[in-house]
Amino acid sequence: MAPSDQNQSGARTLKEQLWDPVAGFGVTFRTMFRKVVTEQYPFEKMPTAPRFHGRHQLNRWPDGLEKCIGCELCAWACPADAIYVEGASNSDLPEGERFSPGERYGRVYQINYLRCILCGLCIEACPTRALTMTNEYELADDNRADLIYEKSDLLAPLLPGMEQPPHPMRLGSDEGDYYRGAYAAPVVAEEPRDEASREAPTEETHA
């Protein structure tokens, strides 16, 4: 009887009987004596990679205007259909007032993190670098509705010198300078002085 006939009949070779079970536990034998590394999360949080794809952020210009111009390219690029954008025109606002330096702005901006796969294609599609991804990865929640982030959840905070939109463009002599980044630093508004400081200055005597 040929060896192949013996295998088909149920007979096992010496290799199958002795070596294969030992080889199957090879990974276990190699790792069982190594030092165990346990991360004490969430009490000790390890830093992420510098270009880690975490929660999104809608960025601002240095005067506080939003970089998002409501073009909806990020929504079109999203393979999971997780982004919803509604654009609106700045011309509908009072004269000179605007949310972004462009003709439009994102009136509604939502990201559904129940669908988002954090692939980063949306930030590649953004023409103004308005949408970037942070290193924040703690997105779990016990409520499905709370995982749909609104524009207010995604906007970058106002830094010193920034003004809450809508307001006129505060930087640059024209739009060309503004978009090229050639603008002066924002001027921080002075705080109103108290009554004591409003008193007329004393007259100086000159020799």
C-alpha positions in Angstrom: 0.0 0.0 0.0 1.4 3.4 -1.0 2.1 6.1 1.7 -0.6 8.3 0.3 -3.1 5.4 0.7 -2.0 5.1 4.3 -2.7 8.8 5.0 -6.1 8.5 3.3 -6.9 5.5 5.4 -6.3 7.5 8.7 -2.8 6.4 9.6 -0.6 9.3 10.9 3.1 9.8 10.2 5.7 10.2 12.9 6.0 13.9 12.0 2.2 14.5 12.4 2.2 12.7 15.7 5.2 14.3 17.4 6.5 17.4 15.7 3.3 19.2 14.5 1.8 19.6 18.0 5.1 21.0 19.3 5.4 23.4 16.4 1.9 24.5 16.9 2.8 25.7 20.4 6.0 27.4 19.2 4.6 30.9 19.5 3.4 30.1 23.0 6.7 28.7 24.1 8.6 31.7 22.6 6.5 34.3 24.4 5.6 32.7 27.8 9.0 33.6 29.4 9.1 37.2 28.1 8.3 40.2 30.4 4.7 41.2 30.2 4.1 44.7 29.1 0.8 46.1 30.3 -0.4 49.6 29.6 -2.3 51.1 32.6 -4.9 52.8 30.4 -6.8 55.1 31.1 -4.7 56.0 34.2 -1.4 56.2 32.2 -1.9 57.3 28.6 0.8 56.6 26.1 1.6 59.3 23.5 0.4 58.7 20.0 2.5 59.1 16.8 2.9 62.7 15.6 0.7 62.1 12.5 -1.9 59.9 14.3 -5.4 60.3 12.7 -7.7 61.2 15.6 -10.7 63.5 16.1 -11.1 66.2 13.4 -10.8 69.9 14.0 -12.0 72.9 12.0 -9.3 75.5 12.0 -9.4 79.3 12.1 -7.4 82.2 10.7 -5.5 84.3 13.2 -8.3 86.9 13.3 -10.8 84.2 14.3 -12.5 83.7 10.9 -13.2 80.1 9.9 -11.0 78.5 7.3 -13.9 76.4 6.1 -15.5 77.9 3.0 -18.4 75.3 2.7 -17.2 73.8 -0.5 -18.3 70.3 0.7 -15.3 68.6 -0.9 -14.6 66.7 2.3 -18.1 65.2 2.2 -17.6 64.1 -1.4 -14.3 62.5 -0.6 -15.5 60.6 2.5 -15.8 56.9 1.6 -18.1 56.2 4.6 -20.5 59.1 4.0 -19.8 60.3 7.5 -19.5 64.0 6.8 -22.5 66.3 6.1 -22.0 70.0 5.1 -24.4 72.7 4.3 -22.7 75.8 2.8 -24.1 79.4 3.0 -23.2 82.7 1.4 -21.4 85.4 3.4 -23.3 88.0 1.3 -26.5 87.1 3.3 -24.9 88.7 6.4 -24.8 92.4 7.2 -22.3 94.5 5.2 -18.7 93.5 5.9 -19.7 90.7 8.3 -18.5 87.2 7.4 -17.8 83.8 8.9 -14.9 83.0 6.5 -12.8 85.0 4.0 -14.4 83.2 1.1 -17.7 83.8 -0.6 -19.2 80.9 1.4 -18.9 79.3 4.8 -20.0 76.1 6.4 -23.4 76.9 8.0 -23.8 73.2 9.1 -20.9 70.8 9.6 -21.4 67.4 11.0 -19.2 64.3 11.3 -20.8 61.0 12.3 -18.2 59.0 14.2 -20.4 56.0 14.1 -19.4 55.8 10.4 -16.1 57.6 10.3 -13.1 55.2 9.7 -10.5 57.9 10.3 -8.9 57.4 6.9 -7.9 61.0 6.4 -9.2 61.4 2.9 -11.3 64.3 3.9 -8.3 66.4 5.1 -6.5 65.6 1.8 -9.5 67.0 -0.1 -9.8 70.2 1.8 -8.4 73.1 -0.3 -7.9 75.6 2.6 -6.5 73.3 5.3 -9.6 74.0 7.3 -10.0 70.4 8.3 -7.2 68.6 10.1 -7.0 65.6 12.4 -5.8 65.8 16.0 -4.2 63.2 18.3 -7.4 62.8 20.3 -8.5 59.2 20.1 -11.0 58.9 23.0 -14.2 59.0 21.0 -16.2 56.2 22.8 -19.6 57.1 24.3 -22.7 55.4 25.6 -25.1 57.5 23.5 -25.2 57.2 19.7 -26.5 60.8 19.3 -23.4 62.2 21.1 -21.1 60.6 18.5 -22.5 62.9 15.8 -20.2 65.9 16.2 -21.6 69.3 15.3 -19.7 72.3 14.0 -19.5 73.8 17.5 -17.8 70.6 18.7 -15.2 70.6 15.9 -14.2 74.3 15.7 -10.8 75.2 17.1 -11.0 77.4 20.3 -10.5 81.1 20.1 -7.0 82.1 21.0 -5.9 85.5 22.3 -6.3 88.1 19.5 -9.1 86.2 17.8 -12.6 87.5 17.5 -15.8 85.4 17.4 -17.3 85.4 13.8 -19.1 86.9 12.1 -16.9 90.0 11.7 -15.0 91.8 8.9 -11.6 90.6 7.8 -9.1 92.1 10.3 -5.8 91.1 8.6 -4.2 92.0 5.3 -4.7 94.9 2.9 -6.6 92.8 0.4 -7.8 89.2 0.0 -4.7 88.2 -2.0 -2.5 89.1 1.0 -4.9 87.3 3.3 -4.9 84.0 1.4 -1.1 84.1 0.9 -0.6 84.6 4.6 1.0 88.0 4.2 -0.8 89.9 7.0 0.0 91.7 10.1 -0.6 90.3 13.6 -4.1 90.8 14.9 -4.5 93.8 17.2 -6.0 92.9 20.6 -8.8 95.2 21.6 -8.0 97.3 24.6 -10.1 96.8 27.7 -12.3 99.8 28.8 -10.6 101.8 31.5 -12.2 102.4 34.8 -13.5 105.8 35.9 -10.3 106.7 37.8 -8.2 106.3 34.6 -10.5 108.5 32.7 -9.6 111.6 34.7 -7.9 114.4 32.8 -4.1 114.3 32.9 -2.4 116.8 35.1 -0.8 119.8 33.4 3.0 119.6 33.0 5.1 122.7 33.8 7.9 123.4 31.4 11.0 125.2 32.5 
